[in-house]
Amino acid sequence: MHSLLNYAESQNCAKTIYIYGITGSGKTHLVNHFIDCVKSAGKRYLAFNQPHNCPAHKLKFSTFNFIKQLLQIESTVTDVVIKKKVNLVASSSLSYLRTLQLLGLSLNQNQRNTLEKQTPQQMNKIDQLIACDLIDYAAHSRIALITIDDVHHLTCTQMQFLRLFTEQEYAQPILFIFTAQPKGLFTSVPEWLSLAHTIPLKQLNQDAQIRLAKHYLANRGLSIAKYQTKINVAIERAAGNPGFLQQLLLTPNPQKCNPTELQEVIDNILTGMPIELIELFLFSALQGFHFSACQLSQFTQQKHIYAPLCLVQKMLCSGLVVRKSDHYSFSHPLIWEGIKNYQPLLVKGSVK
């Protein structure tokens, strides 16, 4: 990450990094640590989180807020001040109007008619021009790094706008970093990030887990010697996932119980699913950590599922299951256990 930032600055070009991994794998921690390094070096940055889990001190991501932050527009300024700033930055009258539209400012009838007359291809070119204008201004403001966390929560419109910043060549020294879980449209690297430098986060090895566990306990003022058995159990069950390791260290009985936080995440994900999909997950969990397409087919036939392939695809898009060459697996042993532990009244007893 440091190398790519240095390359962008030395070659005067924009670069993109895409970091992905399951929940708890350390994406946010990694990016936050890198931001601290960039900040310590006296460089400017913008860091965005998704609105639903955005801490109070972080920037919430939306196309509107993204543009405002790039243009350094304060939330308290008037529309007149915003229009002056956009007029200063915009390189054409059409990009000026379109930027005002994206910022949610009201346009008069003539301005609206002008934008409505543009074809989709013309609008795309206008948006590309806006991206160039924003990049130029951000570089002028000496912003070296822009990060957006959990991009799997983005809407299609937001992704369409962000891809403008990843598919073009920009002669400005800025590094973009996007993070995502492999779920939804991000079960594989999306097309709009195909040119990015991809960093898949892998499992921590044994030594790294031991160091992390000791560091975590020491920071909480707990005796490492006293917790040695708990450390060993937590490391075995975490299977290289740093987030799960920390949760297990705080679990009263890590040998038998799933972390409460993880179980709540799994429960919330499953609760929002259609009943047929929940039953498919519970059935699959009963088959074991690994299960086959044949077993899924048996279930969908028994339940007379109308569109079995669509149901299996939804299972994969959840991020809880991954597909190997000849079988399926849950994305982590603790996720498998969490699904087995899910027994709401709506489906209790429905899977035999």
C-alpha positions as CSV (number, residue, x, y, z in Angstrom):
1,M,0.0,0.0,0.0
2,H,2.9,2.4,0.8
3,S,4.6,1.4,-2.4
4,L,1.5,2.2,-4.5
5,L,1.1,5.5,-2.8
6,N,4.7,6.3,-3.4
7,Y,4.4,5.2,-7.0
8,A,1.3,7.4,-7.5
9,E,3.2,10.4,-6.1
10,S,6.4,9.8,-8.1
11,Q,4.7,9.1,-11.4
12,N,1.9,11.7,-10.9
13,C,-0.9,9.2,-11.5
14,A,-4.0,7.9,-9.7
15,K,-4.0,4.3,-8.4
16,T,-6.6,2.0,-6.9
17,I,-6.4,-0.8,-4.4
18,Y,-9.2,-3.2,-3.7
19,I,-9.1,-5.2,-0.4
20,Y,-11.5,-8.0,0.2
21,G,-12.2,-10.7,2.8
22,I,-14.9,-12.1,5.0
23,T,-16.2,-10.3,8.1
24,G,-13.5,-10.1,10.8
25,S,-10.6,-10.6,8.4
26,G,-9.1,-7.2,9.2
27,K,-10.0,-4.9,6.3
28,T,-11.0,-1.9,8.2
29,H,-8.2,-2.3,10.8
30,L,-5.6,-2.5,7.9
31,V,-7.0,0.6,6.2
32,N,-7.2,2.6,9.5
33,H,-3.6,1.7,10.3
34,F,-2.5,2.8,6.8
35,I,-4.5,6.1,7.3
36,D,-2.6,6.7,10.6
37,C,0.7,6.3,8.7
38,V,-0.4,8.7,6.0
39,K,-1.6,11.1,8.6
40,S,1.7,10.9,10.5
41,A,3.5,11.7,7.3
42,G,1.5,15.0,7.1
43,K,-0.5,14.0,4.1
44,R,-4.2,14.7,3.6
45,Y,-6.9,12.0,3.2
46,L,-10.6,11.4,3.0
47,A,-12.0,8.2,4.7
48,F,-15.6,7.2,4.1
49,N,-17.8,4.6,5.9
50,Q,-21.2,3.3,5.0
51,P,-24.1,5.2,6.7
52,H,-25.5,2.2,8.7
53,N,-22.3,1.6,10.6
54,C,-20.5,4.9,10.3
55,P,-18.8,6.1,13.6
56,A,-19.6,9.7,14.6
57,H,-16.1,10.9,13.7
58,K,-16.1,9.4,10.2
59,L,-17.5,10.6,6.9
60,K,-20.7,8.9,5.8
61,F,-20.6,7.9,2.1
62,S,-23.1,9.1,-0.4
63,T,-22.5,10.5,-3.9
64,F,-23.6,13.9,-2.5
65,N,-21.2,13.8,0.5
66,F,-18.4,12.3,-1.7
67,I,-18.5,15.3,-4.0
68,K,-18.9,17.8,-1.2
69,Q,-15.8,16.5,0.6
70,L,-13.7,16.4,-2.6
71,L,-14.7,20.1,-3.2
72,Q,-14.2,20.9,0.5
73,I,-17.7,22.3,0.8
74,E,-18.7,22.8,4.4
75,S,-22.2,21.5,5.4
76,T,-23.2,24.9,6.7
77,V,-22.6,27.0,3.6
78,T,-25.4,28.4,1.5
79,D,-26.5,27.2,-2.0
80,V,-25.0,30.4,-3.4
81,V,-21.6,29.6,-2.0
82,I,-21.8,26.0,-3.3
83,K,-22.7,27.2,-6.8
84,K,-19.7,29.5,-6.8
85,K,-17.4,26.7,-5.8
86,V,-18.8,24.3,-8.4
87,N,-18.6,27.0,-11.1
88,L,-14.9,27.5,-10.1
89,V,-14.1,23.8,-10.5
90,A,-16.4,22.7,-13.4
91,S,-14.7,22.7,-16.8
92,S,-18.0,23.0,-18.8
93,S,-21.5,24.4,-18.4
94,L,-23.0,20.9,-18.7
95,S,-20.7,19.5,-16.0
96,Y,-21.6,22.5,-13.8
97,L,-25.3,21.8,-14.1
98,R,-24.8,18.0,-13.6
99,T,-22.7,18.6,-10.5
100,L,-25.4,20.8,-9.0
101,Q,-27.9,18.1,-9.8
102,L,-25.8,15.4,-8.1
103,L,-25.4,17.7,-5.0
104,G,-29.2,17.9,-4.8
105,L,-29.5,21.6,-5.6
106,S,-32.6,22.8,-7.4
107,L,-32.3,23.7,-11.1
108,N,-34.6,26.0,-13.1
109,Q,-36.8,24.6,-15.9
110,N,-34.3,25.5,-18.7
111,Q,-31.4,23.8,-16.8
112,R,-33.5,20.7,-16.2
113,N,-34.5,20.6,-19.9
114,T,-30.9,20.9,-20.9
115,L,-29.9,17.9,-18.9
116,E,-32.9,15.9,-19.9
117,K,-32.0,16.3,-23.6
118,Q,-28.7,14.5,-23.1
119,T,-28.5,10.9,-24.2
120,P,-27.2,8.3,-21.7
121,Q,-23.9,8.3,-23.6
122,Q,-23.6,12.0,-23.4
123,M,-24.5,12.0,-19.7
124,N,-21.7,9.4,-19.1
125,K,-19.2,11.7,-20.8
126,I,-20.4,14.6,-18.7
127,D,-19.9,12.4,-15.5
128,Q,-16.5,11.4,-16.7
129,L,-15.6,15.1,-17.0
130,I,-16.9,15.7,-13.5
131,A,-14.7,13.0,-12.2
132,C,-11.7,14.6,-13.9
133,D,-12.6,18.0,-12.4
134,L,-13.0,16.5,-8.9
135,I,-9.7,14.6,-9.1
136,D,-7.9,17.7,-10.3
137,Y,-9.3,19.8,-7.4
138,A,-8.6,17.1,-4.8
139,A,-5.0,16.9,-6.0
140,H,-4.8,20.7,-5.9
141,S,-6.0,20.5,-2.3
142,R,-3.1,17.9,-1.7
143,I,-5.4,15.0,-0.9
144,A,-3.2,12.0,-1.3
145,L,-5.5,9.2,-0.2
146,I,-9.3,8.4,-0.5
147,T,-10.7,5.3,1.2
148,I,-14.2,3.9,1.1
149,D,-15.0,1.0,3.4
150,D,-17.6,-1.8,2.9
151,V,-18.4,-0.9,-0.8
152,H,-20.5,-4.1,-1.0
153,H,-23.2,-1.9,0.7
154,L,-23.2,0.6,-2.2
155,T,-26.2,1.1,-4.5
156,C,-25.8,0.5,-8.2
157,T,-26.0,4.2,-8.8
158,Q,-23.2,4.9,-6.3
159,M,-21.1,2.2,-7.9
160,Q,-21.7,3.6,-11.3
161,F,-20.4,6.9,-10.2
162,L,-17.4,5.6,-8.4
163,R,-16.3,3.5,-11.4
164,L,-15.6,6.8,-13.1
165,F,-12.7,7.2,-10.8
166,T,-11.3,3.7,-11.4
167,E,-11.6,3.2,-15.1
168,Q,-9.8,6.3,-16.4
169,E,-6.2,7.4,-16.4
170,Y,-5.7,10.5,-14.2
171,A,-2.5,12.5,-14.1
172,Q,-2.9,13.3,-10.4
173,P,-1.1,11.6,-7.4
174,I,-4.0,10.1,-5.6
175,L,-4.5,6.6,-4.2
176,F,-8.0,5.1,-3.9
177,I,-8.7,2.2,-1.5
178,F,-11.9,0.2,-1.5
179,T,-12.8,-2.6,0.9
180,A,-15.5,-5.2,0.6
181,Q,-16.8,-8.5,1.8
182,P,-17.2,-11.2,-0.9
183,K,-20.9,-10.9,-1.1
184,G,-23.7,-9.6,-3.4
185,L,-22.1,-8.0,-6.5
186,F,-18.7,-8.6,-4.9
187,T,-18.6,-12.4,-4.7
188,S,-15.9,-12.0,-7.3
189,V,-13.9,-8.9,-8.2
190,P,-16.4,-6.6,-10.0
191,E,-15.7,-5.3,-13.5
192,W,-15.3,-1.7,-12.4
193,L,-12.4,-2.7,-10.1
194,S,-10.7,-5.0,-12.7
195,L,-7.8,-2.6,-13.1
196,A,-7.3,-2.2,-9.3
197,H,-4.5,-3.8,-7.4
198,T,-6.4,-6.5,-5.5
199,I,-5.4,-7.6,-2.0
200,P,-7.3,-10.7,-0.7
201,L,-6.9,-10.9,3.1
202,K,-5.9,-14.4,4.1
203,Q,-5.9,-16.3,7.4
204,L,-3.3,-15.4,10.0
205,N,-0.7,-18.0,10.7
206,Q,-0.3,-19.5,14.2
207,D,2.5,-17.1,15.3
208,A,0.6,-14.1,14.2
209,Q,-2.5,-15.2,16.1
210,I,-0.5,-15.8,19.2
211,R,1.0,-12.3,19.0
212,L,-2.3,-10.7,18.3
213,A,-4.0,-12.5,21.2
214,K,-1.3,-11.5,23.7
215,H,-1.3,-7.9,22.4
216,Y,-5.1,-7.7,22.7
217,L,-5.1,-9.1,26.3
218,A,-2.2,-7.0,27.4
219,N,-4.0,-3.8,26.1
220,R,-6.9,-4.7,28.3
221,G,-4.7,-5.3,31.4
222,L,-5.3,-9.0,31.5
223,S,-2.8,-11.7,32.5
224,I,-1.5,-13.6,29.5
225,A,-0.4,-16.5,31.7
226,K,-3.8,-16.8,33.3
227,Y,-5.5,-16.8,29.9
228,Q,-3.1,-19.2,28.2
229,T,-5.7,-22.0,27.8
230,K,-8.3,-19.6,26.6
231,I,-5.8,-18.2,24.0
232,N,-5.1,-21.7,22.7
233,V,-8.8,-22.5,22.4
234,A,-9.6,-19.1,20.8
235,I,-6.8,-19.5,18.2
236,E,-8.0,-23.0,17.2
237,R,-11.6,-21.9,16.7
238,A,-10.8,-18.5,15.1
239,A,-9.0,-20.4,12.3
240,G,-6.9,-17.3,11.4
241,N,-9.6,-14.7,11.5
242,P,-8.4,-11.8,13.7
243,G,-11.8,-10.4,14.4
244,F,-13.2,-13.7,15.5
245,L,-10.1,-14.3,17.6
246,Q,-10.7,-11.1,19.6
247,Q,-14.4,-11.9,20.1
248,L,-13.6,-15.4,21.3
249,L,-11.1,-14.1,23.8
250,L,-13.9,-12.1,25.4
251,T,-16.4,-15.0,25.3
252,P,-16.9,-16.7,28.7
253,N,-16.7,-20.2,27.3
254,P,-14.9,-20.0,23.9
255,Q,-14.7,-23.8,23.7
256,K,-18.4,-24.2,23.4
257,C,-20.0,-20.9,22.7
258,N,-20.0,-18.7,19.5
259,P,-19.1,-15.1,20.0
260,T,-22.3,-13.1,20.7
261,E,-21.4,-10.4,18.3
262,L,-20.9,-12.8,15.4
263,Q,-24.1,-14.8,16.2
264,E,-26.0,-11.5,16.1
265,V,-24.6,-10.7,12.7
266,I,-25.6,-14.1,11.4
267,D,-29.0,-13.9,13.0
268,N,-29.7,-10.5,11.4
269,I,-28.5,-11.7,8.0
270,L,-30.7,-14.8,8.1
271,T,-33.7,-13.1,9.5
272,G,-33.9,-10.8,6.5
273,M,-34.0,-13.7,4.1
274,P,-37.0,-15.4,2.5
275,I,-38.1,-18.5,4.4
276,E,-37.0,-20.9,1.5
277,L,-33.5,-19.5,1.7
278,I,-33.3,-19.8,5.5
279,E,-34.4,-23.4,5.2
280,L,-31.7,-24.0,2.6
281,F,-29.0,-22.6,4.9
282,L,-30.2,-24.7,7.8
283,F,-30.3,-27.9,5.6
284,S,-26.8,-27.2,4.3
285,A,-25.5,-26.6,7.8
286,L,-26.8,-30.1,8.8
287,Q,-24.8,-31.7,5.9
288,G,-21.5,-30.4,7.3
289,F,-19.0,-27.6,6.8
290,H,-18.7,-28.8,3.1
291,F,-21.8,-29.9,1.1
292,S,-22.4,-30.8,-2.5
293,A,-24.6,-29.5,-5.4
294,C,-26.3,-32.9,-5.4
295,Q,-27.4,-32.3,-1.8
296,L,-28.7,-28.9,-2.6
297,S,-30.6,-30.3,-5.5
298,Q,-32.2,-33.0,-3.3
299,F,-33.4,-30.3,-1.0
300,T,-34.8,-28.0,-3.7
301,Q,-36.6,-30.9,-5.3
302,Q,-38.1,-32.1,-2.0
303,K,-39.3,-28.6,-1.3
304,H,-40.5,-28.0,-4.9
305,I,-38.5,-24.8,-5.2
306,Y,-39.6,-22.9,-8.3
307,A,-36.2,-21.4,-9.2
308,P,-33.5,-23.6,-7.4
309,L,-30.6,-22.0,-9.2
310,C,-31.7,-18.5,-8.2
311,L,-32.0,-19.7,-4.6
312,V,-28.5,-21.2,-4.6
313,Q,-27.1,-18.0,-6.2
314,K,-28.7,-15.9,-3.4
315,M,-27.0,-18.3,-0.9
316,L,-23.6,-17.5,-2.5
317,C,-24.3,-13.7,-2.6
318,S,-24.9,-13.7,1.1
319,G,-21.1,-14.1,1.7
320,L,-21.8,-16.9,4.2
321,V,-21.1,-19.6,1.6
322,V,-18.4,-20.0,-1.0
323,R,-18.2,-22.3,-4.0
324,K,-15.2,-24.5,-4.7
325,S,-14.6,-26.4,-7.9
326,D,-16.7,-29.5,-7.0
327,H,-18.4,-28.5,-3.7
328,Y,-19.7,-25.7,-1.5
329,S,-18.3,-24.6,1.9
330,F,-19.3,-22.2,4.6
331,S,-16.9,-19.2,4.6
332,H,-15.7,-20.0,8.1
333,P,-16.2,-22.8,10.7
334,L,-17.7,-20.3,13.2
335,I,-20.2,-19.0,10.5
336,W,-21.2,-22.6,10.0
337,E,-21.7,-23.1,13.7
338,G,-23.6,-19.8,13.9
339,I,-26.0,-20.9,11.2
340,K,-26.6,-24.2,13.0
341,N,-27.4,-22.2,16.1
342,Y,-30.0,-20.1,14.4
343,Q,-33.5,-21.4,15.4
344,P,-36.2,-18.7,15.1
345,L,-39.8,-19.7,15.7
346,L,-40.7,-19.2,12.0
347,V,-38.5,-22.1,10.9
348,K,-37.9,-24.2,14.0
349,G,-38.6,-27.8,13.2
350,S,-39.1,-27.2,9.5
351,V,-35.8,-28.8,8.5
352,K,-35.5,-32.5,9.2
